Amino acid sequence: MMKFAMTGLALTLSLAAGQARAQTPAEWEQVIANAKKEGTVTVYSGYISPLTHNAIAAAFEKKYGIKIDYWTARGVELRERARIETTTNRHIGDVMHNAISNMEMAFGTDKSVDALPPVPNASRVKEAFKFRVTNYQVPIFTINYGFLVNTSLVKPADEPKSWADLADPKWKGKILSDDPRTSGGGAVMFRMLFPTFGDEYLKKLAANNITFARDYQESSRRVARGEFAMYIPYILSDYPNLKGLPVKYVIPSEGATYGSYSASILKGAPHPNAARLLVDFYLSDEAQQVYASTGHGVMVEAASKDLAPDLKALANVKPLAQENFPMIDKMYEEAQRIFGKP
C-alpha cells in the first residue's frame, strides 16, 4: 500500500512530462489526420450510460468522421480484460474510460495503460482537478452525491442543508444510506467524511440508527414512498428519473462527495491516434456539455455557461475533499468499527 501511495504521490506532484511538453498546432493536425485514417476507436467503459456515450459518439463522429465502439462492463471486469490483452499481446481496446480508482490500478498494477502523449485540452481542466492530470490519464467528469429528501415528510424549514445537520438527533431512524462498509457510493462518502469531519461526527451519525441498503435505485424509491425522510448519498444526476415524485435533492453546503472518471490510452492500442484524439475530445466543449446537461460534474468551466441554473449548479458542485485511494482498505475498517460489521 505504501508503494502504491508513493507512486500516486509522485504522479500527482506535477503534470506528467508528456502533458507538459509543448504541442504545436502542426503536430496536432497530424494527429487528427492520422486518426481520421484509422477511422474507428474502441472504448472500454466502466460507466454504463447510453445517455452520455451515444451523444458523445455522435458528436465525435460528426466532427472527425471517426466511429466510437463502446464495450461497457463493471470497471474491474474491464481492467481484467485489458490486462489479459496486454499479457497476451492481442489488443482490441484503444481507450479506457473508467473510475480513477480503477485507472490507477490499471496503470500501476496491471500495466495495461500506456503513457499519455500530450493532448491540448488537458490545460483546460479546472483548478480543483488539475492534480488528476497525470502521465497516463485526464479526468473527464464526476458523479456527484448529495441528499434526497422527501418533501411530504420534511418541511422546507427543517431540510438538512449540510453534512453537519445529519448528526442532529431529530433524524434518528429517518435516514437511509448506501452501506459504507462495502464498495459503492456509501464507501465513497465515508472516505471523504472521515478525514473531513472526524471520528466523533461519524459516531453521532451511527447513533442516529441509519438504515443501510445496497440498491441505490430502490433506495430512492423508498424515500419517495415515504419509508424514510432522506437518502444519502444520492447520485444527483439521477434526479430527472424521479420527476413528479415528492422528493428534492440537496447539495450539502460543505461540498458534495463524488467519484471521478478519467480517460487513458490502453497499451498496444490498434488505433493510437484516434484514441489520443478521443481522450482530448472528452475535454472539449461538445463532450463536457453532454456531461453537464445530464447532471454530471464537469472538468471545464465553460461547459456549463449556457445551462439552466439547476444544471449549472450540478455541473459545478464544490467537491468536499480529494479522493484518497490508498486509504480504501483502512476506511472499510474504520466504517466497520463505527457502524459495526455488515
VOPAGU-2260 file (C-alpha; in pm, 1 decimal, decimal comma):
REM VOPAGU-2260
SITE   aa  ch    i         X         Y         Z
SITE  MET   A    0       0,0       0,0       0,0
SITE  MET   A    1     287,0     237,5      85,2
SITE  LYS   A    2     449,8     174,3    -250,9
SITE  PHE   A    3     116,6     242,8    -423,6
SITE  ALA   A    4      71,0     562,7    -223,7
SITE  MET   A    5     417,3     692,5    -310,0
SITE  THR   A    6     359,8     614,0    -676,1
SITE  GLY   A    7      35,3     809,8    -672,4
SITE  LEU   A    8     205,1    1098,9    -493,0
SITE  ALA   A    9     483,0    1113,9    -748,7
SITE  LEU   A   10     229,7    1121,3   -1029,8
SITE  THR   A   11      23,3    1399,9    -880,4
SITE  LEU   A   12     300,0    1632,9    -763,0
SITE  SER   A   13     337,9    1766,5   -1115,6
SITE  LEU   A   14     191,6    1730,5   -1459,9
SITE  ALA   A   15     343,2    1437,2   -1640,2
SITE  ALA   A   16     626,3    1501,1   -1877,7
SITE  GLY   A   17     409,0    1403,0   -2172,8
SITE  GLN   A   18     142,4    1655,6   -2079,0
SITE  ALA   A   19     396,0    1928,1   -2005,3
SITE  ARG   A   20     564,4    1910,1   -2344,3
SITE  ALA   A   21     459,9    2174,7   -2592,8
SITE  GLN   A   22     219,3    2059,4   -2860,7
SITE  THR   A   23     246,4    2260,4   -3181,7
SITE  PRO   A   24     -62,5    2314,7   -3399,9
SITE  ALA   A   25     109,5    2136,3   -3686,4
SITE  GLU   A   26     179,9    1830,3   -3471,3
SITE  TRP   A   27    -178,9    1815,4   -3354,2
SITE  GLU   A   28    -312,9    1848,3   -3709,3
SITE  GLN   A   29    -103,9    1545,7   -3799,9
SITE  VAL   A   30    -257,3    1351,0   -3510,3
SITE  ILE   A   31    -603,8    1441,1   -3640,6
SITE  ALA   A   32    -514,4    1338,6   -3995,8
SITE  ASN   A   33    -376,2    1003,6   -3879,4
SITE  ALA   A   34    -680,6     946,5   -3656,7
SITE  LYS   A   35    -915,2    1001,6   -3949,5
SITE  LYS   A   36    -722,6     741,2   -4148,4
SITE  GLU   A   37    -768,6     491,8   -3863,2
SITE  GLY   A   38   -1141,9     565,1   -3881,5
SITE  THR   A   39   -1255,9     399,0   -3558,0
SITE  VAL   A   40   -1177,3     377,9   -3187,3
SITE  THR   A   41   -1282,9     118,6   -2929,4
SITE  VAL   A   42   -1362,9     235,6   -2576,8
SITE  TYR   A   43   -1377,0      14,9   -2267,8
SITE  SER   A   44   -1610,5     199,2   -2031,7
SITE  GLY   A   45   -1691,5     119,4   -1671,2
SITE  TYR   A   46   -1967,1     380,8   -1681,7
SITE  ILE   A   47   -2283,6     227,5   -1825,6
SITE  SER   A   48   -2453,8     539,0   -1957,2
SITE  PRO   A   49   -2604,1     530,4   -2307,9
SITE  LEU   A   50   -2732,0     884,0   -2243,3
SITE  THR   A   51   -2380,2    1026,9   -2241,7
SITE  HIS   A   52   -2197,5     768,0   -2454,1
SITE  ASN   A   53   -2432,2     794,1   -2751,3
SITE  ALA   A   54   -2433,5    1173,8   -2755,9
SITE  ILE   A   55   -2053,7    1195,6   -2733,8
SITE  ALA   A   56   -2010,0     929,6   -3001,9
SITE  ALA   A   57   -2242,8    1120,6   -3234,5
SITE  ALA   A   58   -2058,7    1447,7   -3173,3
SITE  PHE   A   59   -1716,2    1287,7   -3223,9
SITE  GLU   A   60   -1818,4    1119,0   -3547,5
SITE  LYS   A   61   -1979,3    1438,9   -3675,6
SITE  LYS   A   62   -1664,9    1640,0   -3608,0
SITE  TYR   A   63   -1398,7    1392,5   -3721,8
SITE  GLY   A   64   -1578,1    1117,2   -3914,4
SITE  ILE   A   65   -1446,3     861,4   -3663,9
SITE  LYS   A   66   -1677,6     596,0   -3519,9
SITE  ILE   A   67   -1669,4     501,3   -3149,4
SITE  ASP   A   68   -1738,0     140,5   -3048,0
SITE  TYR   A   69   -1821,1     105,5   -2676,5
SITE  TRP   A   70   -1768,7    -202,3   -2462,8
SITE  THR   A   71   -1932,6    -145,0   -2123,5
SITE  ALA   A   72   -1896,9    -356,4   -1810,0
SITE  ARG   A   73   -1801,9    -323,5   -1444,3
SITE  GLY   A   74   -1476,9    -135,1   -1402,5
SITE  VAL   A   75   -1284,4    -427,9   -1252,6
SITE  GLU   A   76   -1400,8    -656,9   -1533,1
SITE  LEU   A   77   -1268,3    -416,0   -1794,7
SITE  ARG   A   78    -939,2    -391,5   -1609,0
SITE  GLU   A   79    -904,9    -768,7   -1626,4
SITE  ARG   A   80    -988,4    -771,0   -1996,6
SITE  ALA   A   81    -726,8    -504,3   -2064,2
SITE  ARG   A   82    -470,0    -689,0   -1852,1
SITE  ILE   A   83    -523,1   -1011,7   -2049,3
SITE  GLU   A   84    -491,1    -825,5   -2379,8
SITE  THR   A   85    -162,9    -677,4   -2259,9
SITE  THR   A   86     -12,0   -1003,3   -2136,6
SITE  THR   A   87    -118,3   -1197,6   -2447,9
SITE  ASN   A   88     -30,8    -914,4   -2688,1
SITE  ARG   A   89    -374,5    -941,9   -2851,1
SITE  HIS   A   90    -508,6    -589,4   -2841,6
SITE  ILE   A   91    -864,8    -480,1   -2916,0
SITE  GLY   A   92    -934,1    -183,0   -2689,7
SITE  ASP   A   93    -797,7     165,5   -2751,7
SITE  VAL   A   94    -928,6     383,5   -2467,1
SITE  MET   A   95   -1007,1     304,7   -2104,6
SITE  HIS   A   96   -1295,4     518,0   -1967,7
SITE  ASN   A   97   -1318,8     424,4   -1601,8
SITE  ALA   A   98   -1333,5     534,5   -1241,0
SITE  ILE   A   99    -998,9     681,0   -1138,4
SITE  SER   A  100    -964,3     421,1    -862,3
SITE  ASN   A  101    -964,7     151,8   -1132,1
SITE  MET   A  102    -748,9     358,0   -1364,6
SITE  GLU   A  103    -473,5     394,2   -1107,2
SITE  MET   A  104    -466,6      16,2   -1063,9
SITE  ALA   A  105    -470,7     -37,9   -1440,2
SITE  PHE   A  106    -161,2     178,9   -1472,6
SITE  GLY   A  107      31,3      95,1   -1155,4
SITE  THR   A  108     -55,0    -272,6   -1105,4
SITE  ASP   A  109    -193,2    -420,1   -1428,0
SITE  LYS   A  110      43,3    -225,7   -1656,0
SITE  SER   A  111    -232,5    -220,1   -1918,4
SITE  VAL   A  112    -249,8     158,3   -1959,9
SITE  ASP   A  113       9,9     340,3   -2166,2
SITE  ALA   A  114     182,3     672,6   -2117,3
SITE  LEU   A  115     -40,9     950,6   -2248,4
SITE  PRO   A  116     105,4    1178,4   -2516,7
SITE  PRO   A  117      16,5    1547,4   -2482,3
SITE  VAL   A  118    -344,1    1645,9   -2553,8
SITE  PRO   A  119    -425,5    2017,6   -2591,4
SITE  ASN   A  120    -742,6    2022,8   -2383,6
SITE  ALA   A  121    -566,5    1894,1   -2071,3
SITE  SER   A  122    -475,7    2255,2   -1996,5
SITE  ARG   A  123    -848,0    2341,3   -1960,5
SITE  VAL   A  124    -910,3    2124,4   -1655,0
SITE  LYS   A  125   -1046,0    2316,7   -1355,1
SITE  GLU   A  126    -803,2    2403,8   -1079,2
SITE  ALA   A  127    -963,5    2168,0    -827,3
SITE  PHE   A  128    -891,5    1869,7   -1052,8
SITE  LYS   A  129    -562,2    1963,6   -1219,0
SITE  PHE   A  130    -381,4    1724,2    -986,0
SITE  ARG   A  131    -565,2    1442,3   -1165,5
SITE  VAL   A  132    -393,0    1521,9   -1497,0
SITE  THR   A  133    -106,3    1273,6   -1493,4
SITE  ASN   A  134     125,9    1098,6   -1732,3
SITE  TYR   A  135    -141,7     839,5   -1814,8
SITE  GLN   A  136    -486,0     998,8   -1772,3
SITE  VAL   A  137    -701,3    1309,2   -1786,3
SITE  PRO   A  138   -1009,2    1349,9   -1562,3
SITE  ILE   A  139   -1329,8    1389,9   -1762,7
SITE  PHE   A  140   -1629,9    1410,2   -1526,7
SITE  THR   A  141   -1755,2    1336,6   -1176,3
SITE  ILE   A  142   -2059,9    1161,3   -1036,0
SITE  ASN   A  143   -2168,9    1391,6    -754,5
SITE  TYR   A  144   -2360,0    1284,2    -445,5
SITE  GLY   A  145   -2588,1    1480,8    -212,1
SITE  PHE   A  146   -2909,6    1420,5     -17,2
SITE  LEU   A  147   -3251,6    1311,7    -142,6
SITE  VAL   A  148   -3531,1    1443,9      80,7
SITE  ASN   A  149   -3899,2    1350,1      93,3
SITE  THR   A  150   -4085,3    1681,0      69,0
SITE  SER   A  151   -4402,3    1538,2     225,0
SITE  LEU   A  152   -4217,4    1434,6     540,2
SITE  VAL   A  153   -3967,2    1718,3     569,2
SITE  LYS   A  154   -4078,6    2080,6     580,3
SITE  PRO   A  155   -3859,2    2333,0     393,1
SITE  ALA   A  156   -3750,4    2492,7     721,6
SITE  ASP   A  157   -3634,4    2152,8     850,8
SITE  GLU   A  158   -3441,5    2039,6     544,4
SITE  PRO   A  159   -3080,0    1944,6     611,3
SITE  LYS   A  160   -2851,3    2196,1     445,7
SITE  SER   A  161   -2517,2    2043,1     541,0
SITE  TRP   A  162   -2342,5    1722,1     636,9
SITE  ALA   A  163   -2325,7    1859,0     989,3
SITE  ASP   A  164   -2707,4    1874,6    1003,7
SITE  LEU   A  165   -2733,7    1496,6     962,4
SITE  ALA   A  166   -2586,5    1444,4    1309,1
SITE  ASP   A  167   -2889,9    1613,1    1467,9
SITE  PRO   A  168   -3079,3    1356,2    1680,5
SITE  LYS   A  169   -3407,2    1464,3    1514,7
SITE  TRP   A  170   -3307,5    1243,4    1218,9
SITE  LYS   A  171   -3275,2     929,3    1430,6
SITE  GLY   A  172   -3421,7     634,9    1240,1
SITE  LYS   A  173   -3514,9     853,2     942,9
SITE  ILE   A  174   -3204,7     822,3     721,1
SITE  LEU   A  175   -3149,5     557,0     455,3
SITE  SER   A  176   -2791,1     526,6     331,4
SITE  ASP   A  177   -2570,9     329,7      98,3
SITE  ASP   A  178   -2360,5      92,9     304,8
SITE  PRO   A  179   -2015,7     244,9     373,8
SITE  ARG   A  180   -1872,8     -95,9     468,7
SITE  THR   A  181   -1876,2    -225,4     112,1
SITE  SER   A  182   -1792,4     -79,2    -228,6
SITE  GLY   A  183   -2024,2     185,4    -369,3
SITE  GLY   A  184   -2143,5     536,7    -300,1
SITE  GLY   A  185   -2154,8     478,8      75,0
SITE  ALA   A  186   -1786,5     388,8      83,3
SITE  VAL   A  187   -1701,0     692,7    -130,3
SITE  MET   A  188   -1897,8     907,2     113,9
SITE  PHE   A  189   -1725,0     762,1     420,7
SITE  ARG   A  190   -1377,0     809,3     272,5
SITE  MET   A  191   -1447,7    1181,9     243,4
SITE  LEU   A  192   -1648,0    1232,4     562,6
SITE  PHE   A  193   -1395,1    1062,2     789,4
SITE  PRO   A  194   -1095,1    1288,9     719,6
SITE  THR   A  195   -1315,0    1599,1     685,8
SITE  PHE   A  196   -1531,1    1573,5     999,6
SITE  GLY   A  197   -1358,5    1310,7    1209,9
SITE  ASP   A  198   -1446,8    1021,3    1433,5
SITE  GLU   A  199   -1689,6    1195,5    1667,3
SITE  TYR   A  200   -1909,6    1321,5    1384,4
SITE  LEU   A  201   -1943,7     972,4    1237,5
SITE  LYS   A  202   -2024,2     827,2    1578,0
SITE  LYS   A  203   -2310,2    1078,1    1601,0
SITE  LEU   A  204   -2434,4     957,1    1262,2
SITE  ALA   A  205   -2416,3     598,7    1386,4
SITE  ALA   A  206   -2617,3     699,4    1693,9
SITE  ASN   A  207   -2895,5     814,2    1459,6
SITE  ASN   A  208   -2958,3     449,7    1368,3
SITE  ILE   A  209   -2902,1     487,4     996,1
SITE  THR   A  210   -3050,8     207,9     784,0
SITE  PHE   A  211   -2810,4      70,2     523,3
SITE  ALA   A  212   -2905,7     -59,9     178,8
SITE  ARG   A  213   -2717,2    -157,9    -137,2
SITE  ASP   A  214   -2962,5     -85,1    -418,4
SITE  TYR   A  215   -2944,7     288,0    -483,5
SITE  GLN   A  216   -3233,7     292,3    -730,8
SITE  GLU   A  217   -3465,7     116,6    -487,9
SITE  SER   A  218   -3342,3     341,7    -205,8
SITE  SER   A  219   -3454,5     647,6    -399,8
SITE  ARG   A  220   -3798,5     495,6    -445,6
SITE  ARG   A  221   -3821,6     407,3     -76,4
SITE  VAL   A  222   -3770,1     772,0      13,3
SITE  ALA   A  223   -4025,1     879,5    -249,2
SITE  ARG   A  224   -4274,8     633,9     -95,2
SITE  GLY   A  225   -4219,1     787,2     247,2
SITE  GLU   A  226   -4040,1     497,1     415,7
SITE  PHE   A  227   -3757,5     734,9     510,6
SITE  ALA   A  228   -3719,5    1110,9     532,1
SITE  MET   A  229   -3398,7    1111,3     331,1
SITE  TYR   A  230   -3142,9     903,5     144,0
SITE  ILE   A  231   -2765,2     959,0     138,7
SITE  PRO   A  232   -2552,4     975,9     -63,7
SITE  TYR   A  233   -2783,8    1039,0    -358,7
SITE  ILE   A  234   -2649,2    1046,8    -716,5
SITE  LEU   A  235   -2752,7    1396,9    -819,8
SITE  SER   A  236   -2755,3    1322,5   -1192,9
SITE  ASP   A  237   -3033,8    1065,5   -1134,8
SITE  TYR   A  238   -3282,4    1328,0   -1019,7
SITE  PRO   A  239   -3470,1    1354,3   -1356,2
SITE  ASN   A  240   -3572,8     989,1   -1305,9
SITE  LEU   A  241   -3782,6    1097,1   -1004,5
SITE  LYS   A  242   -3966,4    1380,1   -1174,9
SITE  GLY   A  243   -4315,4    1426,9   -1036,1
SITE  LEU   A  244   -4248,3    1243,1    -709,9
SITE  PRO   A  245   -4247,5    1416,1    -367,3
SITE  VAL   A  246   -3869,9    1444,9    -341,8
SITE  LYS   A  247   -3599,1    1704,7    -389,2
SITE  TYR   A  248   -3220,6    1695,2    -384,8
SITE  VAL   A  249   -2996,1    1897,7    -156,9
SITE  ILE   A  250   -2634,3    1986,9    -231,6
SITE  PRO   A  251   -2453,6    1996,5     105,8
SITE  SER   A  252   -2310,3    2338,3     185,8
SITE  GLU   A  253   -1965,6    2198,5     272,1
SITE  GLY   A  254   -1940,3    2024,0     -64,7
SITE  ALA   A  255   -2050,4    1702,6    -233,4
SITE  THR   A  256   -1892,2    1362,2    -217,3
SITE  TYR   A  257   -1812,2    1233,6    -564,2
SITE  GLY   A  258   -1647,3     973,3    -782,7
SITE  SER   A  259   -1413,2    1080,9   -1062,0
SITE  TYR   A  260   -1383,0     924,3   -1404,0
SITE  SER   A  261   -1088,8     960,7   -1637,4
SITE  ALA   A  262    -970,4     852,1   -1981,3
SITE  SER   A  263    -645,2     680,1   -2076,7
SITE  ILE   A  264    -494,2     505,6   -2377,3
SITE  LEU   A  265    -453,9     129,2   -2348,0
SITE  LYS   A  266    -120,8     -34,2   -2424,4
SITE  GLY   A  267     -95,4    -162,8   -2778,9
SITE  ALA   A  268    -399,9      37,9   -2887,7
SITE  PRO   A  269    -477,0     -60,0   -3250,2
SITE  HIS   A  270    -587,9     297,8   -3323,1
SITE  PRO   A  271    -346,4     513,7   -3119,7
SITE  ASN   A  272    -413,7     843,2   -3294,6
SITE  ALA   A  273    -791,1     808,4   -3277,6
SITE  ALA   A  274    -751,4     711,7   -2911,5
SITE  ARG   A  275    -544,3    1021,5   -2840,1
SITE  LEU   A  276    -791,5    1242,1   -3025,2
SITE  LEU   A  277   -1084,1    1097,5   -2829,3
SITE  VAL   A  278    -909,5    1146,9   -2494,5
SITE  ASP   A  279    -867,0    1511,2   -2590,8
SITE  PHE   A  280   -1227,7    1531,7   -2714,1
SITE  TYR   A  281   -1360,8    1425,7   -2374,7
SITE  LEU   A  282   -1239,4    1766,5   -2250,4
SITE  SER   A  283   -1387,7    1960,1   -2542,3
SITE  ASP   A  284   -1687,3    2190,1   -2504,6
SITE  GLU   A  285   -1900,6    1941,9   -2700,1
SITE  ALA   A  286   -1833,6    1643,6   -2472,0
SITE  GLN   A  287   -1826,2    1840,8   -2147,8
SITE  GLN   A  288   -2163,3    1995,5   -2232,6
SITE  VAL   A  289   -2307,7    1644,8   -2268,2
SITE  TYR   A  290   -2191,4    1563,1   -1916,1
SITE  ALA   A  291   -2310,5    1898,4   -1780,5
SITE  SER   A  292   -2654,5    1871,5   -1940,3
SITE  THR   A  293   -2707,8    1528,7   -1779,9
SITE  GLY   A  294   -2626,8    1643,4   -1425,4
SITE  HIS   A  295   -2264,5    1535,2   -1403,2
SITE  GLY   A  296   -1977,9    1739,7   -1266,1
SITE  VAL   A  297   -1755,5    1877,1   -1541,1
SITE  MET   A  298   -1384,7    1945,1   -1572,9
SITE  VAL   A  299   -1409,6    2255,7   -1792,9
SITE  GLU   A  300   -1572,6    2573,2   -1660,2
SITE  ALA   A  301   -1705,6    2691,1   -1995,6
SITE  ALA   A  302   -1911,0    2375,1   -2048,3
SITE  SER   A  303   -2193,3    2489,5   -1818,8
SITE  LYS   A  304   -2221,6    2856,6   -1915,8
SITE  ASP   A  305   -2546,8    2824,4   -2114,7
SITE  LEU   A  306   -2724,7    2574,1   -1887,8
SITE  ALA   A  307   -3033,4    2626,8   -1675,5
SITE  PRO   A  308   -2942,9    2732,9   -1318,8
SITE  ASP   A  309   -3015,2    2391,8   -1162,9
SITE  LEU   A  310   -2797,5    2204,9   -1412,4
SITE  LYS   A  311   -2526,6    2467,5   -1386,2
SITE  ALA   A  312   -2522,7    2416,6   -1009,9
SITE  LEU   A  313   -2489,3    2039,9   -1053,1
SITE  ALA   A  314   -2211,0    2074,5   -1309,8
SITE  ASN   A  315   -2002,6    2291,6   -1077,1
SITE  VAL   A  316   -2068,5    2134,6    -739,3
SITE  LYS   A  317   -1793,5    2205,7    -488,1
SITE  PRO   A  318   -1600,6    1888,0    -401,2
SITE  LEU   A  319   -1598,7    1804,3     -29,9
SITE  ALA   A  320   -1249,2    1652,0     -29,0
SITE  GLN   A  321    -991,4    1490,0    -252,2
SITE  GLU   A  322   -1024,0    1119,5    -322,9
SITE  ASN   A  323    -767,8     914,7    -130,7
SITE  PHE   A  324    -743,6     571,7    -290,5
SITE  PRO   A  325    -450,9     432,3     -87,8
SITE  MET   A  326    -673,5     460,3     221,4
SITE  ILE   A  327    -958,0     247,7      81,5
SITE  ASP   A  328    -887,6     -64,9     290,1
SITE  LYS   A  329    -828,3     141,1     604,4
SITE  MET   A  330   -1157,8     325,4     555,1
SITE  TYR   A  331   -1350,8      -3,1     529,2
SITE  GLU   A  332   -1201,4     -98,7     865,7
SITE  GLU   A  333   -1298,3     235,8    1017,0
SITE  ALA   A  334   -1653,8     209,5     882,1
SITE  GLN   A  335   -1693,9    -134,0    1040,6
SITE  ARG   A  336   -1552,9      -5,0    1369,4
SITE  ILE   A  337   -1805,7     279,1    1382,1
SITE  PHE   A  338   -2114,3     116,5    1228,7
SITE  GLY   A  339   -2048,3    -248,9    1308,2
SITE  LYS   A  340   -1978,7    -537,2    1073,9
SITE  PRO   A  341   -2220,7    -596,2     783,7
